[in-house]
Amino acid sequence: MSEIGIVAVGGYNEMGRNMTAVIIGEDVIILDMGLRLDRVQIHEDVEIDKMHSLELIEMGAIPDDTIMKEINGTVRAIVCTHGHLDHIERFRCADAPVKEPPRRKEQEQERG
């Protein structure tokens, strides 16, 4: 049986930037990829979809996920625990299969 590890990447001491890595052997599952909305809203013309993740880390909008480089393993999936933006906003840039709750796509369409 493989050991299970948990890495609290961000969002545990604040509202937003939620991200957790669960490590099982060589497999990594990410829970949530959130955004701290107040850090983005203070900038008038920010288009987060066009920004590099390091810029977003620097402005405090997303967790510093560079710690993930220290984890041996492959991200196999990203799981959205629920549809709040502080948990899911960065899924658009994900480079792994995303598992999401049934209403997630409807919420995305409602937001436009």
C-alpha positions in Angstrom: 0.0 0.0 0.0 1.3 3.5 -0.9 1.8 6.2 1.6 -0.5 9.2 1.3 0.9 12.7 1.6 -0.9 16.0 1.7 0.6 19.4 0.8 -1.3 22.5 1.7 -0.3 24.7 -1.2 -2.5 27.7 -0.4 -5.7 29.1 1.0 -5.6 27.7 4.5 -5.3 31.0 6.4 -7.4 33.2 4.2 -10.4 33.4 1.9 -9.2 32.4 -1.6 -6.1 30.8 -3.2 -7.3 27.4 -2.2 -5.1 24.5 -3.4 -4.2 21.1 -1.9 -2.0 18.4 -3.4 -2.7 14.8 -2.4 0.2 12.5 -3.1 -0.3 8.7 -3.4 2.9 7.1 -4.5 3.9 8.7 -7.8 0.4 10.1 -8.4 -0.7 13.6 -7.5 -4.3 14.8 -7.3 -4.9 18.5 -6.9 -7.9 19.7 -4.9 -9.1 23.1 -6.1 -7.1 25.8 -7.9 -8.5 29.1 -6.4 -8.1 32.8 -6.9 -8.1 35.5 -4.3 -10.6 37.8 -5.9 -9.8 41.0 -4.0 -6.2 40.9 -5.3 -7.5 40.9 -8.9 -10.3 43.3 -8.4 -8.0 46.2 -7.3 -6.5 46.3 -10.8 -8.8 47.8 -13.4 -7.7 46.1 -16.6 -6.4 42.8 -15.5 -7.1 39.9 -17.8 -6.1 36.9 -15.7 -6.5 34.5 -18.6 -3.7 36.3 -20.4 -1.4 36.5 -17.4 1.5 34.2 -16.6 1.0 32.3 -13.4 4.2 33.9 -11.8 2.6 37.3 -12.3 -0.5 36.1 -10.5 1.6 34.7 -7.7 3.5 38.0 -7.4 0.2 40.0 -7.1 -1.1 37.5 -4.4 -4.0 36.3 -6.6 -3.1 32.6 -6.7 -1.1 30.4 -4.3 2.6 30.0 -4.8 2.4 26.6 -6.5 6.1 26.5 -7.3 6.4 24.1 -4.4 4.8 21.5 -6.7 8.2 21.3 -8.5 9.6 19.7 -5.3 7.0 16.9 -5.4 8.0 13.7 -7.2 5.1 12.5 -9.2 2.6 13.3 -12.0 -0.6 15.3 -11.6 -3.2 12.8 -12.7 -6.3 14.9 -12.0 -7.6 18.2 -10.6 -10.7 17.9 -8.5 -13.1 20.8 -7.9 -14.7 20.5 -4.5 -17.3 23.1 -5.1 -18.1 26.0 -7.4 -16.9 29.1 -5.5 -14.4 31.2 -7.5 -11.9 31.1 -4.6 -11.6 27.4 -5.2 -12.0 27.0 -9.0 -11.0 30.1 -11.0 -7.6 28.8 -12.2 -9.0 25.6 -13.7 -9.0 27.3 -17.1 -5.2 27.0 -17.2 -5.0 23.4 -15.9 -2.9 20.9 -17.8 -4.5 17.8 -16.4 -8.0 16.2 -16.5 -10.4 18.2 -14.4 -13.2 16.5 -12.3 -15.9 19.0 -11.5 -19.3 19.0 -9.8 -22.3 18.8 -12.1 -23.3 22.5 -11.8 -19.8 23.8 -12.5 -20.3 24.2 -16.3 -23.7 25.9 -15.7 -22.0 28.3 -13.2 -19.3 29.1 -15.8 -22.0 29.9 -18.4 -23.9 32.1 -16.0 -20.8 34.1 -15.3 -20.2 34.7 -19.0 
